[in-house]
Amino acid sequence: MAKGGFPGMGGGNMNNLLKQAQKMQQQMEENQKELANKIFSAAVGGGAVEAFVNGSKQLVDIKIKPEVVDPEDVEMLQDLILSACNEAMKKAESESESQMKKVTGGMNMPGLF
């Protein structure tokens, strides 16, 4: 085995690999901070219900137009709220995946975001 490395790999190659990994980790941390501050929204029912989710995929706000609140049809309002929340979450997830691909060059690294 070569000094300070693996067979067939010079020590410099391993140092470069470690530097690249550290740079990638730093970029991922920066992206996570940026994403946490981003707000993603989705409106359903012609804008009757709008949900707002941050990049950490936490629901931060919901707006409901008064005319959609019908005591006779609570189920419809519940469905609209669920749809808006799920759509906003999908947008946050999609952006998270997109940011990850930029950092990793498209390598699949599950669990990092």
C-alpha positions as CSV (number, residue, x, y, z in Angstrom):
1,M,0.0,0.0,0.0
2,A,1.3,3.4,-0.9
3,K,2.1,5.8,2.0
4,G,-0.9,7.8,3.1
5,G,-3.3,6.3,0.5
6,F,-4.9,3.4,-1.1
7,P,-3.4,1.0,-3.6
8,G,-3.4,2.5,-7.0
9,M,-4.2,6.0,-5.6
10,G,-1.6,8.6,-4.9
11,G,-2.0,10.5,-1.6
12,G,-2.7,13.7,-3.6
13,N,-5.7,12.1,-5.2
14,M,-7.2,11.3,-1.8
15,N,-6.5,14.8,-0.6
16,N,-8.3,16.2,-3.7
17,L,-11.2,13.9,-3.1
18,L,-11.5,15.0,0.5
19,K,-11.4,18.7,-0.5
20,Q,-14.1,18.1,-3.0
21,A,-16.3,16.3,-0.5
22,Q,-15.8,19.2,2.0
23,K,-16.7,21.7,-0.6
24,M,-19.8,19.8,-1.6
25,Q,-20.8,19.5,2.1
26,Q,-20.4,23.3,2.5
27,Q,-22.5,24.0,-0.6
28,M,-25.2,21.6,0.7
29,E,-25.3,23.4,4.0
30,E,-25.5,26.8,2.3
31,N,-28.3,25.5,0.0
32,Q,-30.2,24.1,3.0
33,K,-30.1,27.6,4.7
34,E,-31.3,29.3,1.6
35,L,-34.1,26.8,1.1
36,A,-35.2,27.1,4.7
37,N,-35.8,30.8,4.1
38,K,-37.7,30.3,0.8
39,I,-41.5,30.2,0.7
40,F,-43.4,28.0,-1.7
41,S,-47.1,28.5,-2.3
42,A,-49.9,26.7,-4.1
43,A,-53.4,27.9,-4.7
44,V,-56.4,25.6,-5.4
45,G,-60.0,26.0,-6.1
46,G,-59.4,29.1,-8.3
47,G,-57.4,30.7,-5.5
48,A,-60.0,29.9,-2.8
49,V,-57.3,28.2,-0.7
50,E,-53.6,29.0,-0.7
51,A,-51.0,27.2,1.3
52,F,-47.5,28.5,2.1
53,V,-44.6,26.1,2.9
54,N,-41.0,27.0,3.7
55,G,-38.0,25.1,2.3
56,S,-37.8,23.0,5.4
57,K,-41.3,21.7,4.3
58,Q,-43.1,23.3,7.2
59,L,-46.5,24.8,6.7
60,V,-46.2,28.5,7.6
61,D,-49.5,30.0,6.4
62,I,-52.9,29.3,4.9
63,K,-55.2,31.8,3.3
64,I,-58.9,30.9,2.8
65,K,-61.3,33.2,1.0
66,P,-64.4,33.7,3.1
67,E,-66.8,32.7,0.3
68,V,-65.4,29.2,0.3
69,V,-66.3,28.6,4.0
70,D,-69.7,26.8,3.8
71,P,-70.8,25.1,7.0
72,E,-72.9,22.8,4.8
73,D,-69.9,21.6,2.9
74,V,-66.9,21.3,5.3
75,E,-65.5,18.4,3.4
76,M,-64.9,20.5,0.3
77,L,-62.9,23.0,2.3
78,Q,-60.9,20.2,3.9
79,D,-60.1,18.8,0.5
80,L,-59.0,22.2,-0.8
81,I,-56.8,22.7,2.2
82,L,-55.2,19.3,1.8
83,S,-54.7,19.8,-1.9
84,A,-53.1,23.2,-1.4
85,C,-50.8,22.0,1.3
86,N,-49.7,18.9,-0.7
87,E,-49.0,21.0,-3.8
88,A,-46.9,23.5,-1.9
89,M,-45.0,20.7,-0.3
90,K,-44.3,19.2,-3.7
91,K,-42.9,22.5,-4.9
92,A,-40.6,22.7,-1.9
93,E,-39.4,19.1,-2.4
94,S,-38.8,19.7,-6.1
95,E,-36.7,22.8,-5.4
96,S,-34.8,20.9,-2.8
97,E,-34.0,18.1,-5.2
98,S,-33.0,20.6,-7.9
99,Q,-30.6,22.3,-5.6
100,M,-29.1,18.9,-4.5
101,K,-28.5,17.9,-8.1
102,K,-26.7,21.2,-8.8
103,V,-24.3,20.4,-5.9
104,T,-23.8,16.8,-6.5
105,G,-23.7,16.9,-10.3
106,G,-26.6,14.6,-10.5
107,M,-25.2,11.9,-8.3
108,N,-27.9,10.2,-6.2
109,M,-27.1,10.9,-2.5
110,P,-30.3,10.0,-0.6
111,G,-31.0,11.5,2.8
112,L,-28.8,14.6,2.4
113,F,-31.7,17.0,1.9
